């Protein structure tokens, strides 16, 4: 398959390119487009065959549900059964990096939802994504991250081209993603105490932020732990190993001085790639170091994580080391992505 690369730096004068990409999606083709989180691999969410093409292009298990993207939060009611709590979440966080899982309407095929009776809905906050989704009209765009299944998600078009060139019709290069981690995913539940949210995948919309809209936020066990054998993923990003570099990744847990001493010993003894804090660089050999930002700068760490995992892979070291993130605030999203990238391999030092 020939893949056309379209570069858009300014939407002014790009209406023809957006119209072309939307026509490809409506016709059942695949288009990669930028969002504020990561790049997405888009297809017609109402077309079961288009969804199957997405799974095939990524090499993704077909029981791993896709997210449908809409240009206005109010459009969700066409494809899902919404309600008061969805509307409150939409008012607070949409457009933005939040995905809400809702009971699906019949128009959404099971090929899009991974066989589930629910559908994940998101309204991204990115000018190119917004323009494309608006041009698609009554076609919601099903879009997982635009990488080969299991690899780090793409935050620049170069990552997408490396993974998917020849597998999709169009790749829109819209520059670097702002956030760098996929959207927060929640589901809505009700019990004898009332309504609550279950956090299925943490992201830039943190658990604390969600409590401003709904007091009860339950963190799903799969956010921090491995899924049980035979358990079905209820949302993207719940698989045991995900976002992974080819080089084995080990997360280091311990006091900062102990982690630094361990890294110094490892550099002396073997070829290793290190995702380090800026504060540690003066104390380590300048060899295969990949600074993730300051120790307390979680936004920068999130922004560059996937890109650095790909860059560190190119070092062809025998092992890759990184810090085990804290679980508070945005740190929970970093922890969630990194334990999956490391296949839950944690070393206490």
N, C-alpha and C positions, 0 to 999 in steps of 0.2 A: 504494500500500500504506500502511495506517495503521501507524505505529510507536508502540508503547507505551513510555513512559519510566518505569522503576522506580527509585526512589531507596532505597538501602540504606546506612545508616550503622552499623547494628548488626545482626548476624545474629539476635539474640534477637528473636523475634516476626516473623521474615521467612521462615518456612518455607513459607508459602503462595506467596509470590513466587518462591522458589527452585523449588518444585514446578511452578509454572506455566511457568517458563523451561525447565526440564528436559523437560516434556511437549511444548513447542513444538519443541525440538531432536529429541526422539525421533520426532516426527511429520513431520520433514523441513523444519522452519522454521529461521530464522536468529535467533540471540540474541547480542548484544554483551555481553561481561562483562569486568570488570577483572582484571588480573593484576599481579604485582609488577614486571613489565617494562614492558609497554604494554597497552592494551586489545585484546582479541581478538574476532574475528568468527566465532562458533561455529556449526557445523552437524554433523549426524550423519556421522561419518567412515566409517561402513559403507555409506552411501547415496550412490551415484554422483550422483544427481540433486541431493541436498543440496550436494554439493561443487561441482557446476556452478552452483548458485545463489550460492554464495560467490564464485566467479570473476566471475559476472555482476554481483553487487552492488558489488564492488570495481572492476570494469573491469580485472581482472587477467588476464594471459596464462595460458592453461590449461596451459602447460608449466612453470609456476613452482610447485613442489610445496608442499603444505600440511603443517602440523605437526598430529599428533593429540595431544590432551591427555588425560591419565589422572589419577585421583585417588590412585593408589598405584603406585609404581615397579614393583612386582611384576606389575601388570596388563599390562605391555609384552609378556609372553610370549604373551598371547592374540592379539596382532596382529602380532608380529614374532618373528624368531629371535634370541634374546638370547645370553648367554654370560657367561663369567667377568668379562671387562673391563667389559661393561655393568653387571654387578652391583656391581663396585667403584666405578664412576662414580656409580651410583645411591646407594650407601651414603655416598659423600663429598659429593654435590652435590644430591641430590633429597630432598624437594621443593626446587625452586630454579630459577635461570635457566640451566639447561643442557638442550639438546636433543641427542639421540643418533640418528644415522641407522643403521638396521638393515635387513637383508633382510626384506621384508614377507611376511606370510602371505596366503593366498588371500582371506581375508575382507575385506581392504582393497582397494577398487577402484582401478584405475589413474586414475580421475578425481580421486581424493584425492592421489595421489602424482605427479601431473603426467606420467604415463606411465612412471614409473621402477619398477624392481623392488625399490626400497627405500622405507622409510617413516620419517619423522622423528617421534620420540617425546619428549614432555616432560611433566613432572609439576610444575605451578606451585605456588609457595608464596604463596598469597593466600587468606584465609579465604572470600571469596565464591566465588572460582574453585573452591576445594576442595569447598565445599558443593554447588555446581552439578554438578561432575563426579561427585561421589558419588551425587547424586540421579539422574543419567543412567544409573547402573547399568552394564550391559554395553554401553553405547554410548559409544565414545571420541568426543571432540569435536574435529573438524578445525577449526583456527582460525588464520588469518593475522592480521596486525594489522588493526584495524578502521578503516581509512582508504581513501579512493579510491586506486587504484593509482598509485604514484609520488610521492604527497604525503607530508609528514612523518607519522610514526606518531603515534597519539593517546595522550596521557598523562592526559587528563581527558575526562569524558563530553561536554563542550561541543565538543571537537574531533570526536568521533564524530557528534554530532547534526548538526554543520555538513556533514559528508561523507555520512552514510548515512541520515539521516532520510527515510523514505519508501521505503527500499530493504531494510529488515530488519523483523522482527516485533517484537522487544523490544530495548531498550538498557537495561542495568543500570548505573546511576550509582553507583559505589562509591568516589568520591573520586579523589584523585591517585595515580598509579602511583609506587611508591617508587624504582625504579631509573631508568626513563626510556629505556633502550635495550633492544632485543629480546634474547632469550636467545642465549647462546653455542651454536653448532652444531658438532658434531664427527661424523666417521665413523670406524669402526673398520676397520683393515686389518691384513693379515699378509703377511710376506715371509720370506726366508731368515734374516733377523735376528730374527724374532719379530713380536709385535704392536706396533702403533703407532696413534696418533690423527692424523687430519688435521683441522686447524682450518679450517672452511669459513666461519664467521661469528663474529668475536670479540664478546664481551659481558662481563658482570660476572664470570663465571668465566674468569679470565685464562689465558693459555698457561702461565705459571709455576705457577698453581694446578693445572692439568691434569697437569703433570709430576710432581706428588706422587702421582698415581695410576698414570700411565704415563710412563715416562722419555722415550719418543720421541714428540714432538709436532711434526708437520710443518704449516707454515702454507701453505695453498693459495694459488697465485699470484693467484687472483681476489680474495683479501682485500685486496691492495694495488694490483692492476693491473686493467685492463679485461679483460673476458672476450673471448676470441678470437671472430671471426666464425663463426657456426654452432655455437658451443659451447653445450651445454645446461646450465642451472643445476641443480646437484646439491642445492641447498638454497635456501630463501628468502634474499633480500638480496644476491644475487650479480649482479643486473642492472647494466648500465653506468650508468644514471641511476635513482636511487631516493631516497626520502625528500626530494624536492626542493621548495623553495619556488617560487612563480611568478617572483619577482624573481631575476635571474641572480646566483648566488653565486660569489664569487671567494675562494679561500683564499690567504692571504699567508704566504710563507716567507721568513724572514730574521732577522737579529738583532733583539731586542726594540726597541732604540732606532730602528732603521731602519723597522720596521713602524709604530711610533708616529708617526714623522716623515711617512711616507707617508699615514697616516690623517688627520693634520692638514692636509696639502696637499689631500687629496681633499675633506675637509669644506669647505674654502675655495672649491673649484672646482665642486662638483656636489652634487646631492641623493643621499646615500648612507645606507644603514642599516648599522650596525656592531655585530657581536657582539664585545664587548670584555671584557677582564679588569677586575676591580674596581680594580686598581692603575692602570689607564690613565685612568679616568674624570676625575680632576682635570685631565688634560692635553688633554682633548677637549671640544669644544662639546657642551653637553647637548642634543643634537638627534638624534633617531633612534638613541640609544644603547641597546643591549640587553645588560646585563652578564650574563655567563655564570658568574660566580663568580671566585674567586681563581685566579691563574695556575697554582698547583700543586694546586688543589682539583678533581681530576678527577671525583670522585663527584658534586659539585654540577654540574659542566659536563655530565656525562652525564644527570643528572636533568632539567635544564632545556633541553637542546639542541633537541629537537623542538618544544617549546612556544614557544621563542624564535624558531625559524625561522618558525612560523606568525604570531607577533606582529610580527616584523620585516617580513613580507610586507604587513601592513596599512599600513605606512608609505608604500607605493607609491613607493619610491625607484627611481632608475634602476639601481642596483646594490647588492648586499649584500656586505659584507666580513666575514671571520672569520679567525682564526689557523689555520694548518695545525698540527694536533696532533702531538705526539711519538708514537712508535710503541711505547713501553714500557708494560707493565702495562695498565691500563684505557685508556690513551691509544691503544692499537691499535684498540679498538672505536670510539673517537671518530674516529680517522683514517679508518677504514673507512666509517663513516656519512657523514662530511663530504665525502670525495672523491666519493661517489656523489651526495650532495645538490648538489655543485658540478659534476657531470658531468666530474670530473677537471680542472677549471679551476684551475690553481695559478699564482700570479704571484710571482716572486722579486724582492724589493726590497732 
